[in-house]
């Protein structure tokens, strides 16, 4: 499946959001559930985001 990461800044430790593209013919009108199998244990970001100001 294809995916895209949004909100990630290359120099920041704050991760972005991962959106997974699903084929239309696999999606239900009301709800769709997917199983994601990872290659390694997940590392959750426990910091906080913020706003950049000048």
PDB file of N, H, CA, C and O in Angstrom:
ATOM      1  N   UNK A   1       0.837  -1.185   0.000  1.00  0.00           N
ATOM      2  CA  UNK A   1       0.000   0.000   0.000  1.00  0.00           C
ATOM      3  C   UNK A   1       0.879   1.243   0.000  1.00  0.00           C
ATOM      4  O   UNK A   1       1.967   1.258   0.574  1.00  0.00           O
ATOM      5  N   UNK A   2       0.389   2.264  -0.646  1.00  0.00           N
ATOM      6  H   UNK A   2      -0.496   2.251  -1.112  1.00  0.00           H
ATOM      7  CA  UNK A   2       1.130   3.521  -0.636  1.00  0.00           C
ATOM      8  C   UNK A   2       0.734   4.324   0.595  1.00  0.00           C
ATOM      9  O   UNK A   2      -0.325   4.109   1.185  1.00  0.00           O
ATOM     10  N   UNK A   3       1.599   5.243   0.964  1.00  0.00           N
ATOM     11  H   UNK A   3       2.459   5.417   0.484  1.00  0.00           H
ATOM     12  CA  UNK A   3       1.331   6.080   2.130  1.00  0.00           C
ATOM     13  C   UNK A   3       1.984   7.441   1.936  1.00  0.00           C
ATOM     14  O   UNK A   3       2.817   7.622   1.049  1.00  0.00           O
ATOM     15  N   UNK A   4       1.597   8.391   2.773  1.00  0.00           N
ATOM     16  H   UNK A   4       0.919   8.243   3.494  1.00  0.00           H
ATOM     17  CA  UNK A   4       2.253   9.692   2.758  1.00  0.00           C
ATOM     18  C   UNK A   4       2.387  10.174   4.195  1.00  0.00           C
ATOM     19  O   UNK A   4       1.544   9.882   5.044  1.00  0.00           O
ATOM     20  N   UNK A   5       3.457  10.913   4.454  1.00  0.00           N
ATOM     21  H   UNK A   5       4.142  11.150   3.765  1.00  0.00           H
ATOM     22  CA  UNK A   5       3.712  11.488   5.769  1.00  0.00           C
ATOM     23  C   UNK A   5       3.528  12.990   5.651  1.00  0.00           C
ATOM     24  O   UNK A   5       4.129  13.630   4.788  1.00  0.00           O
ATOM     25  N   UNK A   6       2.703  13.549   6.514  1.00  0.00           N
ATOM     26  H   UNK A   6       2.215  13.029   7.216  1.00  0.00           H
ATOM     27  CA  UNK A   6       2.458  14.992   6.495  1.00  0.00           C
ATOM     28  C   UNK A   6       2.810  15.576   7.857  1.00  0.00           C
ATOM     29  O   UNK A   6       2.717  14.897   8.879  1.00  0.00           O
ATOM     30  N   UNK A   7       3.213  16.833   7.859  1.00  0.00           N
ATOM     31  H   UNK A   7       3.288  17.385   7.029  1.00  0.00           H
ATOM     32  CA  UNK A   7       3.509  17.525   9.103  1.00  0.00           C
ATOM     33  C   UNK A   7       4.880  17.245   9.673  1.00  0.00           C
ATOM     34  O   UNK A   7       5.170  17.684  10.785  1.00  0.00           O
ATOM     35  N   UNK A   8       5.732  16.537   8.965  1.00  0.00           N
ATOM     36  H   UNK A   8       5.496  16.180   8.061  1.00  0.00           H
ATOM     37  CA  UNK A   8       7.084  16.231   9.440  1.00  0.00           C
ATOM     38  C   UNK A   8       8.046  17.264   8.891  1.00  0.00           C
ATOM     39  O   UNK A   8       8.091  17.515   7.686  1.00  0.00           O
ATOM     40  N   UNK A   9       8.818  17.863   9.789  1.00  0.00           N
ATOM     41  H   UNK A   9       8.781  17.660  10.768  1.00  0.00           H
ATOM     42  CA  UNK A   9       9.861  18.807   9.391  1.00  0.00           C
ATOM     43  C   UNK A   9      11.190  18.074   9.509  1.00  0.00           C
ATOM     44  O   UNK A   9      11.461  17.460  10.541  1.00  0.00           O
ATOM     45  N   UNK A  10      12.021  18.125   8.480  1.00  0.00           N
ATOM     46  H   UNK A  10      11.801  18.624   7.642  1.00  0.00           H
ATOM     47  CA  UNK A  10      13.236  17.315   8.418  1.00  0.00           C
ATOM     48  C   UNK A  10      14.166  17.505   9.612  1.00  0.00           C
ATOM     49  O   UNK A  10      14.797  16.542  10.050  1.00  0.00           O
ATOM     50  N   UNK A  11      14.267  18.703  10.142  1.00  0.00           N
ATOM     51  H   UNK A  11      13.755  19.485   9.786  1.00  0.00           H
ATOM     52  CA  UNK A  11      15.204  18.969  11.236  1.00  0.00           C
ATOM     53  C   UNK A  11      14.585  18.793  12.617  1.00  0.00           C
ATOM     54  O   UNK A  11      15.263  19.014  13.620  1.00  0.00           O
ATOM     55  N   UNK A  12      13.332  18.406  12.695  1.00  0.00           N
ATOM     56  H   UNK A  12      12.781  18.226  11.880  1.00  0.00           H
ATOM     57  CA  UNK A  12      12.630  18.301  13.974  1.00  0.00           C
ATOM     58  C   UNK A  12      12.469  16.842  14.394  1.00  0.00           C
ATOM     59  O   UNK A  12      12.319  15.953  13.557  1.00  0.00           O
ATOM     60  N   UNK A  13      12.503  16.615  15.703  1.00  0.00           N
ATOM     61  H   UNK A  13      12.625  17.338  16.383  1.00  0.00           H
ATOM     62  CA  UNK A  13      12.274  15.260  16.229  1.00  0.00           C
ATOM     63  C   UNK A  13      10.784  14.920  16.281  1.00  0.00           C
ATOM     64  O   UNK A  13      10.420  13.768  16.514  1.00  0.00           O
ATOM     65  N   UNK A  14       9.927  15.914  16.067  1.00  0.00           N
ATOM     66  H   UNK A  14      10.224  16.850  15.878  1.00  0.00           H
ATOM     67  CA  UNK A  14       8.483  15.688  16.105  1.00  0.00           C
ATOM     68  C   UNK A  14       8.075  14.922  14.847  1.00  0.00           C
ATOM     69  O   UNK A  14       8.309  15.391  13.733  1.00  0.00           O
ATOM     70  N   UNK A  15       7.465  13.747  15.020  1.00  0.00           N
ATOM     71  H   UNK A  15       7.275  13.366  15.925  1.00  0.00           H
ATOM     72  CA  UNK A  15       7.081  12.967  13.845  1.00  0.00           C
ATOM     73  C   UNK A  15       5.874  13.570  13.144  1.00  0.00           C
ATOM     74  O   UNK A  15       5.140  14.374  13.718  1.00  0.00           O
ATOM     75  N   UNK A  16       5.687  13.179  11.930  1.00  0.00           N
ATOM     76  H   UNK A  16       6.284  12.525  11.463  1.00  0.00           H
ATOM     77  CA  UNK A  16       4.500  13.597  11.197  1.00  0.00           C
ATOM     78  C   UNK A  16       3.400  12.564  11.360  1.00  0.00           C
ATOM     79  O   UNK A  16       3.511  11.635  12.160  1.00  0.00           O
ATOM     80  N   UNK A  17       2.351  12.738  10.598  1.00  0.00           N
ATOM     81  H   UNK A  17       2.260  13.493   9.948  1.00  0.00           H
ATOM     82  CA  UNK A  17       1.242  11.786  10.575  1.00  0.00           C
ATOM     83  C   UNK A  17       1.367  10.926   9.327  1.00  0.00           C
ATOM     84  O   UNK A  17       1.711  11.431   8.258  1.00  0.00           O
ATOM     85  N   UNK A  18       1.094   9.649   9.450  1.00  0.00           N
ATOM     86  H   UNK A  18       0.814   9.239  10.318  1.00  0.00           H
ATOM     87  CA  UNK A  18       1.168   8.731   8.317  1.00  0.00           C
ATOM     88  C   UNK A  18      -0.251   8.417   7.851  1.00  0.00           C
ATOM     89  O   UNK A  18      -1.076   7.923   8.620  1.00  0.00           O
ATOM     90  N   UNK A  19      -0.518   8.707   6.597  1.00  0.00           N
ATOM     91  H   UNK A  19       0.151   9.108   5.972  1.00  0.00           H
ATOM     92  CA  UNK A  19      -1.805   8.376   5.979  1.00  0.00           C
ATOM     93  C   UNK A  19      -1.574   7.217   5.021  1.00  0.00           C
ATOM     94  O   UNK A  19      -0.707   7.293   4.151  1.00  0.00           O
ATOM     95  N   UNK A  20      -2.341   6.149   5.175  1.00  0.00           N
ATOM     96  H   UNK A  20      -3.046   6.087   5.881  1.00  0.00           H
ATOM     97  CA  UNK A  20      -2.220   4.971   4.319  1.00  0.00           C
ATOM     98  C   UNK A  20      -3.341   5.012   3.293  1.00  0.00           C
ATOM     99  O   UNK A  20      -4.517   5.108   3.645  1.00  0.00           O
ATOM    100  N   UNK A  21      -2.967   4.938   2.025  1.00  0.00           N
ATOM    101  H   UNK A  21      -2.012   4.860   1.739  1.00  0.00           H
ATOM    102  CA  UNK A  21      -3.948   4.938   0.939  1.00  0.00           C
ATOM    103  C   UNK A  21      -4.496   3.525   0.752  1.00  0.00           C
ATOM    104  O   UNK A  21      -3.739   2.573   0.564  1.00  0.00           O
ATOM    105  N   UNK A  22      -5.814   3.403   0.807  1.00  0.00           N
ATOM    106  H   UNK A  22      -6.430   4.176   0.960  1.00  0.00           H
ATOM    107  CA  UNK A  22      -6.468   2.110   0.599  1.00  0.00           C
ATOM    108  C   UNK A  22      -7.191   2.109  -0.740  1.00  0.00           C
ATOM    109  O   UNK A  22      -7.783   3.119  -1.122  1.00  0.00           O
ATOM    110  N   UNK A  23      -7.153   0.999  -1.451  1.00  0.00           N
ATOM    111  H   UNK A  23      -6.673   0.179  -1.141  1.00  0.00           H
ATOM    112  CA  UNK A  23      -7.909   0.915  -2.699  1.00  0.00           C
ATOM    113  C   UNK A  23      -9.402   1.119  -2.423  1.00  0.00           C
ATOM    114  O   UNK A  23      -9.931   0.612  -1.434  1.00  0.00           O
ATOM    115  N   UNK A  24     -10.068   1.858  -3.300  1.00  0.00           N
ATOM    116  H   UNK A  24      -9.638   2.269  -4.103  1.00  0.00           H
ATOM    117  CA  UNK A  24     -11.494   2.159  -3.098  1.00  0.00           C
ATOM    118  C   UNK A  24     -12.346   0.903  -2.962  1.00  0.00           C
ATOM    119  O   UNK A  24     -13.304   0.880  -2.188  1.00  0.00           O
ATOM    120  N   UNK A  25     -12.002  -0.131  -3.705  1.00  0.00           N
ATOM    121  H   UNK A  25     -11.225  -0.112  -4.333  1.00  0.00           H
ATOM    122  CA  UNK A  25     -12.826  -1.346  -3.681  1.00  0.00           C
ATOM    123  C   UNK A  25     -12.679  -2.138  -2.382  1.00  0.00           C
ATOM    124  O   UNK A  25     -13.383  -3.129  -2.192  1.00  0.00           O
ATOM    125  N   UNK A  26     -11.780  -1.725  -1.482  1.00  0.00           N
ATOM    126  H   UNK A  26     -11.208  -0.919  -1.636  1.00  0.00           H
ATOM    127  CA  UNK A  26     -11.623  -2.409  -0.196  1.00  0.00           C
ATOM    128  C   UNK A  26     -12.251  -1.632   0.954  1.00  0.00           C
ATOM    129  O   UNK A  26     -12.265  -2.110   2.088  1.00  0.00           O
ATOM    130  N   UNK A  27     -12.768  -0.449   0.676  1.00  0.00           N
ATOM    131  H   UNK A  27     -12.757  -0.060  -0.246  1.00  0.00           H
ATOM    132  CA  UNK A  27     -13.331   0.402   1.725  1.00  0.00           C
ATOM    133  C   UNK A  27     -14.841   0.229   1.818  1.00  0.00           C
ATOM    134  O   UNK A  27     -15.538   0.146   0.806  1.00  0.00           O
ATOM    135  N   UNK A  28     -15.332   0.177   3.052  1.00  0.00           N
ATOM    136  H   UNK A  28     -14.766   0.244   3.874  1.00  0.00           H
ATOM    137  CA  UNK A  28     -16.761   0.093   3.315  1.00  0.00           C
ATOM    138  C   UNK A  28     -17.346   1.501   3.360  1.00  0.00           C
ATOM    139  O   UNK A  28     -16.638   2.467   3.642  1.00  0.00           O
ATOM    140  N   UNK A  29     -18.623   1.608   3.085  1.00  0.00           N
ATOM    141  H   UNK A  29     -19.198   0.823   2.856  1.00  0.00           H
ATOM    142  CA  UNK A  29     -19.299   2.908   3.084  1.00  0.00           C
ATOM    143  C   UNK A  29     -19.278   3.558   4.471  1.00  0.00           C
ATOM    144  O   UNK A  29     -19.192   4.782   4.574  1.00  0.00           O
ATOM    145  N   UNK A  30     -19.354   2.765   5.524  1.00  0.00           N
ATOM    146  H   UNK A  30     -19.423   1.771   5.440  1.00  0.00           H
ATOM    147  CA  UNK A  30     -19.485   3.308   6.882  1.00  0.00           C
ATOM    148  C   UNK A  30     -18.217   3.192   7.731  1.00  0.00           C
ATOM    149  O   UNK A  30     -17.871   4.123   8.459  1.00  0.00           O
ATOM    150  N   UNK A  31     -17.536   2.070   7.642  1.00  0.00           N
ATOM    151  H   UNK A  31     -17.818   1.314   7.051  1.00  0.00           H
ATOM    152  CA  UNK A  31     -16.336   1.891   8.468  1.00  0.00           C
ATOM    153  C   UNK A  31     -15.405   0.880   7.796  1.00  0.00           C
ATOM    154  O   UNK A  31     -15.854  -0.095   7.194  1.00  0.00           O
ATOM    155  N   UNK A  32     -14.117   1.130   7.912  1.00  0.00           N
ATOM    156  H   UNK A  32     -13.752   1.922   8.402  1.00  0.00           H
ATOM    157  CA  UNK A  32     -13.112   0.220   7.383  1.00  0.00           C
ATOM    158  C   UNK A  32     -12.053   0.018   8.459  1.00  0.00           C
ATOM    159  O   UNK A  32     -11.593   0.984   9.066  1.00  0.00           O
ATOM    160  N   UNK A  33     -11.672  -1.208   8.693  1.00  0.00           N
ATOM    161  H   UNK A  33     -12.046  -1.994   8.199  1.00  0.00           H
ATOM    162  CA  UNK A  33     -10.663  -1.538   9.693  1.00  0.00           C
ATOM    163  C   UNK A  33      -9.515  -2.236   8.974  1.00  0.00           C
ATOM    164  O   UNK A  33      -9.737  -3.135   8.163  1.00  0.00           O
ATOM    165  N   UNK A  34      -8.293  -1.822   9.272  1.00  0.00           N
ATOM    166  H   UNK A  34      -8.112  -1.091   9.931  1.00  0.00           H
ATOM    167  CA  UNK A  34      -7.137  -2.474   8.658  1.00  0.00           C
ATOM    168  C   UNK A  34      -6.200  -2.970   9.758  1.00  0.00           C
ATOM    169  O   UNK A  34      -6.190  -2.439  10.868  1.00  0.00           O
ATOM    170  N   UNK A  35      -5.434  -3.971   9.440  1.00  0.00           N
ATOM    171  H   UNK A  35      -5.442  -4.403   8.538  1.00  0.00           H
ATOM    172  CA  UNK A  35      -4.414  -4.489  10.343  1.00  0.00           C
ATOM    173  C   UNK A  35      -3.064  -4.037   9.798  1.00  0.00           C
ATOM    174  O   UNK A  35      -2.759  -4.246   8.624  1.00  0.00           O
ATOM    175  N   UNK A  36      -2.267  -3.422  10.650  1.00  0.00           N
ATOM    176  H   UNK A  36      -2.515  -3.252  11.604  1.00  0.00           H
ATOM    177  CA  UNK A  36      -0.941  -2.951  10.252  1.00  0.00           C
ATOM    178  C   UNK A  36       0.093  -3.824  10.952  1.00  0.00           C
ATOM    179  O   UNK A  36       0.119  -3.897  12.181  1.00  0.00           O
ATOM    180  N   UNK A  37       0.941  -4.482  10.176  1.00  0.00           N
ATOM    181  H   UNK A  37       0.919  -4.423   9.178  1.00  0.00           H
ATOM    182  CA  UNK A  37       2.013  -5.302  10.716  1.00  0.00           C
ATOM    183  C   UNK A  37       3.320  -4.539  10.554  1.00  0.00           C
ATOM    184  O   UNK A  37       3.686  -4.151   9.445  1.00  0.00           O
ATOM    185  N   UNK A  38       4.015  -4.326  11.656  1.00  0.00           N
ATOM    186  H   UNK A  38       3.717  -4.640  12.557  1.00  0.00           H
ATOM    187  CA  UNK A  38       5.253  -3.547  11.640  1.00  0.00           C
ATOM    188  C   UNK A  38       6.464  -4.466  11.588  1.00  0.00           C
ATOM    189  O   UNK A  38       6.403  -5.607  12.044  1.00  0.00           O
ATOM    190  N   UNK A  39       7.571  -3.966  11.027  1.00  0.00           N
ATOM    191  H   UNK A  39       7.621  -3.039  10.656  1.00  0.00           H
ATOM    192  CA  UNK A  39       8.810  -4.733  10.953  1.00  0.00           C
ATOM    193  C   UNK A  39       9.561  -4.749  12.282  1.00  0.00           C
ATOM    194  O   UNK A  39      10.384  -5.633  12.519  1.00  0.00           O
ATOM    195  N   UNK A  40       9.282  -3.777  13.147  1.00  0.00           N
ATOM    196  H   UNK A  40       8.614  -3.059  12.954  1.00  0.00           H
ATOM    197  CA  UNK A  40       9.972  -3.652  14.433  1.00  0.00           C
ATOM    198  C   UNK A  40       8.982  -3.082  15.451  1.00  0.00           C
ATOM    199  O   UNK A  40       7.929  -2.567  15.076  1.00  0.00           O
ATOM    200  N   UNK A  41       9.325  -3.177  16.739  1.00  0.00           N
ATOM    201  H   UNK A  41      10.181  -3.596  17.043  1.00  0.00           H
ATOM    202  CA  UNK A  41       8.434  -2.584  17.745  1.00  0.00           C
ATOM    203  C   UNK A  41       8.249  -1.086  17.492  1.00  0.00           C
ATOM    204  O   UNK A  41       9.172  -0.401  17.050  1.00  0.00           O
ATOM    205  N   UNK A  42       7.063  -0.597  17.774  1.00  0.00           N
ATOM    206  H   UNK A  42       6.313  -1.154  18.133  1.00  0.00           H
ATOM    207  CA  UNK A  42       6.753   0.812  17.545  1.00  0.00           C
ATOM    208  C   UNK A  42       7.448   1.679  18.601  1.00  0.00           C
ATOM    209  O   UNK A  42       7.533   1.300  19.769  1.00  0.00           O
ATOM    210  N   UNK A  43       7.941   2.843  18.177  1.00  0.00           N
ATOM    211  H   UNK A  43       7.872   3.151  17.228  1.00  0.00           H
ATOM    212  CA  UNK A  43       8.542   3.814  19.091  1.00  0.00           C
ATOM    213  C   UNK A  43       7.620   5.028  19.108  1.00  0.00           C
ATOM    214  O   UNK A  43       7.615   5.820  18.166  1.00  0.00           O
ATOM    215  N   UNK A  44       6.843   5.174  20.173  1.00  0.00           N
ATOM    216  H   UNK A  44       6.848   4.530  20.938  1.00  0.00           H
ATOM    217  CA  UNK A  44       5.898   6.276  20.260  1.00  0.00           C
ATOM    218  C   UNK A  44       6.601   7.566  20.641  1.00  0.00           C
ATOM    219  O   UNK A  44       7.480   7.574  21.502  1.00  0.00           O
ATOM    220  N   UNK A  45       6.212   8.645  20.003  1.00  0.00           N
ATOM    221  H   UNK A  45       5.497   8.639  19.303  1.00  0.00           H
ATOM    222  CA  UNK A  45       6.729   9.968  20.339  1.00  0.00           C
ATOM    223  C   UNK A  45       5.979  10.456  21.567  1.00  0.00           C
ATOM    224  O   UNK A  45       4.750  10.528  21.547  1.00  0.00           O
ATOM    225  N   UNK A  46       6.687  10.790  22.628  1.00  0.00           N
ATOM    226  H   UNK A  46       7.685  10.732  22.645  1.00  0.00           H
ATOM    227  CA  UNK A  46       6.043  11.209  23.870  1.00  0.00           C
ATOM    228  C   UNK A  46       6.333  12.671  24.200  1.00  0.00           C
ATOM    229  O   UNK A  46       6.018  13.136  25.295  1.00  0.00           O
ATOM    230  N   UNK A  47       6.923  13.388  23.268  1.00  0.00           N
ATOM    231  H   UNK A  47       7.179  13.010  22.378  1.00  0.00           H
ATOM    232  CA  UNK A  47       7.189  14.806  23.466  1.00  0.00           C
ATOM    233  C   UNK A  47       5.960  15.621  23.133  1.00  0.00           C
ATOM    234  O   UNK A  47       4.848  15.098  23.076  1.00  0.00           O
ATOM    235  N   UNK A  48       6.168  16.884  22.919  1.00  0.00           N
ATOM    236  H   UNK A  48       7.072  17.309  22.966  1.00  0.00           H
ATOM    237  CA  UNK A  48       5.046  17.735  22.540  1.00  0.00           C
ATOM    238  C   UNK A  48       5.426  18.562  21.329  1.00  0.00           C
ATOM    239  O   UNK A  48       6.587  18.927  21.147  1.00  0.00           O
ATOM    240  N   UNK A  49       4.454  18.846  20.524  1.00  0.00           N
ATOM    241  H   UNK A  49       3.511  18.550  20.672  1.00  0.00           H
ATOM    242  CA  UNK A  49       4.659  19.704  19.366  1.00  0.00           C
ATOM    243  C   UNK A  49       4.572  21.152  19.793  1.00  0.00           C
ATOM    244  O   UNK A  49       4.513  21.456  20.985  1.00  0.00           O
ATOM    245  N   UNK A  50       4.566  22.020  18.843  1.00  0.00           N
ATOM    246  H   UNK A  50       4.614  21.773  17.876  1.00  0.00           H
ATOM    247  CA  UNK A  50       4.469  23.432  19.178  1.00  0.00           C
ATOM    248  C   UNK A  50       4.394  24.267  17.924  1.00  0.00           C
ATOM    249  O   UNK A  50       4.357  23.739  16.813  1.00  0.00           O
ATOM    250  N   UNK A  51       4.372  25.564  18.104  1.00  0.00           N
ATOM    251  H   UNK A  51       4.402  25.993  19.007  1.00  0.00           H
ATOM    252  CA  UNK A  51       4.309  26.498  16.994  1.00  0.00           C
ATOM    253  C   UNK A  51       5.642  27.202  16.851  1.00  0.00           C
ATOM    254  O   UNK A  51       6.315  27.483  17.842  1.00  0.00           O
ATOM    255  N   UNK A  52       6.016  27.481  15.633  1.00  0.00           N
ATOM    256  H   UNK A  52       5.469  27.253  14.828  1.00  0.00           H
ATOM    257  CA  UNK A  52       7.218  28.270  15.377  1.00  0.00           C
ATOM    258  C   UNK A  52       6.848  29.741  15.402  1.00  0.00           C
ATOM    259  O   UNK A  52       5.870  30.149  14.776  1.00  0.00           O
ATOM    260  N   UNK A  53       7.611  30.525  16.109  1.00  0.00           N
ATOM    261  H   UNK A  53       8.406  30.193  16.618  1.00  0.00           H
ATOM    262  CA  UNK A  53       7.374  31.969  16.138  1.00  0.00           C
ATOM    263  C   UNK A  53       8.670  32.688  15.830  1.00  0.00           C
ATOM    264  O   UNK A  53       9.756  32.165  16.082  1.00  0.00           O
ATOM    265  N   UNK A  54       8.556  33.874  15.292  1.00  0.00           N
ATOM    266  H   UNK A  54       7.675  34.299  15.088  1.00  0.00           H
ATOM    267  CA  UNK A  54       9.754  34.666  14.970  1.00  0.00           C
ATOM    268  C   UNK A  54      10.144  35.518  16.138  1.00  0.00           C
ATOM    269  O   UNK A  54      11.126  36.256  16.063  1.00  0.00           O
TER     270      UNK A  54
END
